[in-house]
Structures are given as structure tokens and as C-alpha cells.
Amino acid sequence: MDTKLKMSWTYATLLALVAVLVALSLSPEADSAAVPGSKGSVKEPQGSMKKIFMKEADAATFFRKRGRRASKSQDEINAEQRQILAADERMREFNEEKRTRHENFAEEEDDEQNERSRESTEQWSEFHYDGMHPPQEYNRQSI
């Protein structure tokens, strides 16, 4: 019985592999992924692939023109400087806005603390007022 079970698993595995191979050979992606037999049968890229790939001669010219140590044109230098200045301006505005928010928050916290202190002082004065003397704010001597 053990050999019969082994043989059925072997046949099932073999059948599954054959089915996968048949499915892959019939799929349209298999043709595009295959390596062409001759150099002349290479298809030109179409659609969005044309934007990604360029001809070998164009690529060689591009890399020859823009080597690692090639100097940049004045237009490229100006464009980079504009980008750097724009990034600096955005960072400056961000930091200024952040500082303004922090100042507003600190001012509101200070106002709330002053209000709590004033309320606490008022409550203390009302609680300790004995009725003999006028309240403290009217009892101040002018300087």
C-alpha cells in the first residue's frame, strides 16, 4: 500500500508540472520574454516602453556627452541654483510658520496661566474677606 501511495503522488506531481509547462508555453507573455534567435528580429518598443528605452547609439552619445567629470552647462547650473533657492525658501517659510505656531501656543498658555492665577487669587480674597475692610483691589494705595 505504501508503494501505491508513492506512485500516486509521483503521478500527481508529474501531471501538475506538465500542466504548468503547457500553460506557460501557451501564454502570450512567454513569447515576449523569450530571447530572440537573431539580432534582426528584435522588435521596437511600443507605447510607454518607448519612453523608457532608447536606441543604443543615443544612449552611448548621452553617456559620452555626460560623463562623470563632464562640466555642466550654465543653464543646468542656473536650474539647480533655482531649485536650491526654492527649497531654502520653503524651509524658511516652514520654520517661520512653526515658530509662529509655537509663539502663539506659548502666549495662550501664559494667558491661561495668568487667568488661573487671577481666579485663584480672587477666590482666596473672597474666602478670606472679613467684611471689615474694603476688598483688596480697592484698598491699594496710589503711588
C-alpha positions, 0 to 999 in steps of 0.5 A: 500500500505504501508503494501505491501511495508513492506512485500516486503522488509521483503521478500527481506531481508529474501531471501538475508540472506538465500542466504548468509547462503547457500553460506557460508555453501557451501564454502570450507573455512567454513569447515576449520574454523569450530571447530572440534567435537573431539580432534582426528580429528584435522588435521596437518598443511600443507605447510607454516602453518607448519612453523608457528605452532608447536606441543604443547609439543615443544612449552611448552619445548621452553617456559620452556627452555626460560623463562623470567629470563632464562640466555642466552647462550654465543653464543646468547650473542656473536650474539647480541654483533655482531649485536650491533657492526654492527649497531654502525658501520653503524651509524658511517659510516652514520654520517661520510658520512653526515658530509662529505656531509655537509663539502663539501656543506659548502666549495662550498658555501664559494667558491661561496661566495668568487667568488661573492665577487671577481666579485663584487669587480672587477666590482666596480674597473672597474666602478670606474677606472679613467684611471689615475692610474694603476688598483688596483691589480697592484698598491699594494705595496710589503711588 
